[in-house]
Amino acid sequence: MSPPSTASPTRRSTPTATTSTSTTGAPRTRVPGTRRALNRLADLAASHAGDRPVDVAVACVTRSDREMTLIRRLRERIPRLNDIMLVEASTVIIAHVGPGALGVTVAPTL
């Protein structure tokens, strides 16, 4: 029989965003805190969009207020935003990133 766990059940981890713009998925930056992480995601998406018309998708694992906050920030920061949608992440993505993850896809409008 194994000894009981000494880990504290009330301990919570600090939200961290790992961002990547590469096709390999290699981490680009780590940003602690939910507010700063959402701002960083919005800044990266706006930088990628530039001055061209784009469509944006926000992918989430579980629904919370964070998605709507991110969508508001994207609308403020992307001047030529054509369309924005909220989608559920696929099961493959969920298996790799876990609950609470958010993703942003920026695609040029055709």
Secondary structure, DSSP 4 states (H G I P E B T S, - for coil): -PPPP-S-TT--PPPEEEE--STT----EEEESHHHHHHHHHHHHHHHHTTS-EEEEEEESS--HHHHHHHHHHHHH-TTEEEEEEEEPPHHHHHHH-TT-EEEEEEE--
